[in-house]
Amino acid sequence: MQPKPKPPSRFNLLREALVAVDMIGAPAALLKASQIKPSDKTNAHVMVLPGFGANDLSTAPMRYFLRKHGYSVEGWGLGINTGGRGIISDLDELSDRWDVDRSRPHKGEAEVPALCDLVTERVRQRAEEVGAPVALVGWSLGGYIAREVARDLPKHVSTIVTMGSPVVGGPKYTSVAPLFRARGIDVDWVEEEVAKRQTRPLEQPVTAIYSKQDGVVGWQASLDHTSLNVEHIEVSVSHMGLGLNAEVWDIVLQALHTHA
């Protein structure tokens, strides 16, 4: 039976302050990676997408780790992930990839879909430039965006790795849901639209990393019950520590070795 999603507990939210504990093994992992011979390269290209409120600086350590293990890696190159705020003013501006009621008032519900459209074109261009599908790694909201890009670009994306991403419900089962409601955003409608997209399952292999200690995204909402080929891997890491944790980096690395 699938666990019913719910927001993270207040205890988990408080635990986010201990993110430094999750980073203890990172320096040693980076040092070890720096000693790997540059000749050990793969042909896979990887794009790493940051979480809400973060930019490529937040994923730089993990990208360095993956690069030293032979991957061609880049950030998303779009600055701070604002969740698409300010990109769109009307639902009619969304691409036809989104089957939504465009006559309803827009109070910000289409901001993330609009951002997905933007990243979709960026990934399409990169895949065509490198002449091969791109692997996408996404932290939190970045993982949700990666999934939706992959859904629309099955021939341009080889695999997806998500880390504490709100796969179910959009912002509804996160600690920031009250902020969205305060802006007038209908999180129930967003949840319905997220579920509607999932009726078209992801074709690529998915590695979904989640933590029951996550203080930002309810861990049940990070579980993928619709993709055709998904592996769930549980870790004991805070949400803020997911992209800065050596154990998580190793999981991402193994996923890329297997599927990219």
C-alpha positions as CSV (number, residue, x, y, z in Angstrom):
1,M,0.0,0.0,0.0
2,Q,1.3,3.4,-1.0
3,P,2.0,5.8,2.0
4,K,-0.2,8.8,1.9
5,P,1.9,12.0,1.4
6,K,2.1,14.5,4.1
7,P,4.3,17.5,4.9
8,P,7.5,16.9,6.8
9,S,7.4,17.0,10.6
10,R,8.5,20.1,12.6
11,F,11.2,17.9,14.1
12,N,12.7,17.2,10.7
13,L,12.5,20.9,9.8
14,L,14.5,21.7,12.9
15,R,17.0,19.0,12.0
16,E,17.9,20.9,8.8
17,A,20.0,23.2,11.0
18,L,22.4,20.2,11.4
19,V,23.2,20.1,7.7
20,A,26.9,20.3,8.5
21,V,26.8,16.8,9.9
22,D,25.7,15.5,6.5
23,M,28.7,17.2,4.8
24,I,31.4,15.6,7.0
25,G,32.5,13.0,4.4
26,A,32.4,15.4,1.5
27,P,36.0,16.8,1.7
28,A,37.5,13.3,1.8
29,A,35.4,12.2,-1.2
30,L,36.4,15.3,-3.2
31,L,40.1,14.7,-2.3
32,K,39.9,11.1,-3.4
33,A,38.1,12.1,-6.6
34,S,40.8,14.7,-7.4
35,Q,43.3,11.8,-7.6
36,I,41.5,10.0,-10.4
37,K,43.3,9.9,-13.7
38,P,41.8,12.4,-16.2
39,S,42.0,9.8,-18.9
40,D,39.2,7.8,-17.3
41,K,36.4,9.4,-19.2
42,T,32.9,8.4,-20.3
43,N,30.9,9.6,-23.2
44,A,27.9,10.6,-21.0
45,H,26.9,14.3,-20.6
46,V,25.2,15.3,-17.3
47,M,23.2,18.4,-16.4
48,V,22.6,19.1,-12.7
49,L,19.6,21.2,-11.7
50,P,19.6,23.1,-8.3
51,G,16.7,23.3,-5.9
52,F,14.4,26.1,-5.2
53,G,16.2,29.3,-4.1
54,A,19.6,27.8,-5.1
55,N,21.9,28.2,-8.1
56,D,24.7,26.3,-9.7
57,L,27.0,27.1,-6.8
58,S,25.0,24.7,-4.6
59,T,25.8,21.8,-6.9
60,A,29.4,22.7,-7.7
61,P,30.9,20.1,-5.2
62,M,28.8,17.3,-6.6
63,R,29.6,18.3,-10.2
64,Y,33.3,18.4,-9.4
65,F,33.0,14.9,-7.9
66,L,31.2,13.6,-11.0
67,R,33.6,15.3,-13.4
68,K,36.6,13.8,-11.7
69,H,34.9,10.4,-12.2
70,G,34.9,10.9,-15.9
71,Y,31.6,12.6,-16.7
72,S,31.1,15.8,-18.8
73,V,29.0,17.8,-16.3
74,E,27.4,21.2,-16.3
75,G,25.0,23.2,-14.2
76,W,21.7,24.4,-15.5
77,G,23.1,27.8,-16.2
78,L,19.9,29.7,-15.4
79,G,20.9,31.5,-12.2
80,I,18.8,31.1,-9.0
81,N,16.0,28.7,-9.2
82,T,13.0,31.0,-8.4
83,G,10.5,28.3,-9.3
84,G,9.7,30.3,-12.5
85,R,8.5,33.4,-10.8
86,G,8.0,36.2,-13.2
87,I,8.5,34.1,-16.3
88,I,4.9,33.9,-17.2
89,S,1.8,36.0,-16.6
90,D,-0.9,33.9,-18.3
91,L,-1.6,30.2,-18.8
92,D,-1.9,30.7,-22.5
93,E,1.9,31.3,-22.5
94,L,2.6,27.7,-21.6
95,S,3.7,25.3,-24.4
96,D,1.1,22.8,-25.8
97,R,2.9,20.1,-23.8
98,W,0.8,21.2,-20.8
99,D,-2.8,20.1,-20.9
100,V,-4.3,22.6,-18.5
101,D,-7.5,24.7,-18.4
102,R,-6.1,27.9,-19.8
103,S,-9.3,29.9,-19.1
104,R,-8.8,29.8,-15.3
105,P,-7.3,32.8,-13.5
106,H,-3.5,32.5,-13.1
107,K,-2.1,33.3,-9.6
108,G,1.3,31.7,-10.1
109,E,0.3,28.1,-10.6
110,A,2.0,28.0,-14.1
111,E,5.3,29.4,-13.0
112,V,7.0,26.0,-12.5
113,P,5.6,24.5,-15.8
114,A,6.9,27.6,-17.6
115,L,10.3,27.0,-16.1
116,C,10.1,23.4,-17.2
117,D,9.4,24.7,-20.7
118,L,12.5,26.8,-20.6
119,V,14.7,24.0,-19.3
120,T,13.3,21.6,-21.9
121,E,14.5,23.7,-24.7
122,R,17.9,24.1,-23.0
123,V,18.2,20.3,-22.6
124,R,17.1,19.7,-26.2
125,Q,19.7,22.1,-27.5
126,R,22.5,20.5,-25.4
127,A,21.6,16.9,-26.4
128,E,21.7,17.9,-30.1
129,E,25.0,19.7,-29.6
130,V,26.7,16.6,-27.9
131,G,24.9,14.2,-30.2
132,A,23.6,12.0,-27.5
133,P,21.0,11.9,-24.8
134,V,21.7,13.9,-21.6
135,A,21.5,12.5,-18.1
136,L,19.6,14.8,-15.6
137,V,20.3,15.0,-11.9
138,G,18.0,17.3,-9.9
139,W,17.9,18.3,-6.3
140,S,14.5,19.0,-4.8
141,L,12.5,21.2,-7.2
142,G,15.3,20.7,-9.7
143,G,14.5,17.0,-9.7
144,Y,10.8,17.7,-10.4
145,I,11.8,19.9,-13.3
146,A,14.2,17.2,-14.6
147,R,11.4,14.6,-14.6
148,E,9.1,16.8,-16.6
149,V,11.8,17.7,-19.1
150,A,12.5,14.0,-19.5
151,R,8.8,13.3,-19.9
152,D,8.7,15.6,-22.9
153,L,12.1,14.6,-24.3
154,P,12.2,10.8,-24.2
155,K,14.9,10.7,-27.0
156,H,17.0,13.5,-25.5
157,V,17.3,12.4,-21.9
158,S,18.9,9.1,-21.0
159,T,18.1,8.9,-17.2
160,I,17.0,10.9,-14.3
161,V,18.3,11.0,-10.7
162,T,16.2,12.9,-8.2
163,M,17.2,13.9,-4.7
164,G,14.4,14.7,-2.2
165,S,12.2,15.9,-5.1
166,P,8.4,16.6,-4.7
167,V,7.3,14.0,-7.2
168,V,3.7,14.0,-5.8
169,G,1.6,17.1,-5.1
170,G,4.0,19.9,-6.2
171,P,4.5,22.2,-3.2
172,K,1.5,20.8,-1.3
173,Y,3.5,18.3,0.8
174,T,6.5,20.6,1.5
175,S,7.3,22.9,4.4
176,V,6.9,25.9,2.0
177,A,3.3,25.1,1.2
178,P,2.0,27.9,3.5
179,L,4.1,30.5,1.4
180,F,2.4,29.3,-1.8
181,R,-1.0,29.5,-0.2
182,A,-0.2,33.0,1.1
183,R,0.4,34.1,-2.5
184,G,-3.0,32.8,-3.5
185,I,-1.7,29.7,-5.4
186,D,-4.1,26.9,-5.5
187,V,-1.9,24.0,-4.4
188,D,-4.8,21.5,-4.7
189,W,-5.1,22.4,-8.4
190,V,-1.3,22.1,-8.8
191,E,-1.5,18.6,-7.3
192,E,-4.2,17.6,-9.8
193,E,-2.1,18.8,-12.7
194,V,1.0,17.0,-11.4
195,A,-1.0,13.8,-11.2
196,K,-2.4,14.4,-14.7
197,R,1.1,14.6,-16.2
198,Q,2.0,11.3,-14.5
199,T,-0.6,9.4,-16.6
200,R,2.1,9.6,-19.2
201,P,4.8,7.6,-17.4
202,L,8.5,8.4,-17.7
203,E,10.2,6.0,-20.1
204,Q,13.8,6.5,-18.9
205,P,15.3,4.8,-15.8
206,V,14.7,6.8,-12.7
207,T,16.7,6.8,-9.5
208,A,14.7,8.4,-6.7
209,I,16.8,9.3,-3.6
210,Y,14.8,10.2,-0.5
211,S,15.2,10.6,3.2
212,K,12.7,10.1,6.0
213,Q,14.6,12.9,7.8
214,D,13.8,15.4,5.0
215,G,12.6,18.6,6.6
216,V,11.5,20.3,3.4
217,V,9.7,17.7,1.3
218,G,7.6,15.0,2.9
219,W,9.4,11.8,2.1
220,Q,6.3,10.1,0.9
221,A,5.9,12.7,-1.8
222,S,9.4,11.8,-3.1
223,L,8.3,8.3,-4.0
224,D,7.6,7.6,-7.7
225,H,4.8,5.1,-8.2
226,T,4.1,5.8,-11.9
227,S,7.4,5.5,-13.8
228,L,8.1,2.3,-15.8
229,N,11.6,1.8,-14.4
230,V,12.3,3.4,-11.0
231,E,14.6,2.5,-8.1
232,H,14.0,4.1,-4.8
233,I,17.0,4.5,-2.5
234,E,16.6,5.7,1.1
235,V,19.4,7.7,2.9
236,S,19.5,9.3,6.3
237,V,20.3,12.9,5.3
238,S,18.6,16.3,5.7
239,H,17.1,17.9,2.7
240,M,19.7,20.6,2.6
241,G,22.4,18.0,2.9
242,L,21.3,15.8,0.0
243,G,23.4,17.4,-2.7
244,L,26.4,17.8,-0.3
245,N,26.6,14.3,1.1
246,A,29.3,11.8,0.0
247,E,27.0,8.8,0.3
248,V,24.4,10.5,-2.0
249,W,27.2,11.4,-4.5
250,D,28.1,7.7,-4.7
251,I,24.5,6.7,-5.3
252,V,24.3,9.3,-8.1
253,L,27.5,8.1,-9.6
254,Q,26.4,4.5,-9.6
255,A,23.1,5.5,-11.2
256,L,25.0,7.2,-14.0
257,H,27.4,4.3,-14.4
258,T,24.3,2.0,-14.8
259,H,22.0,4.1,-16.9
260,A,23.7,7.1,-18.6
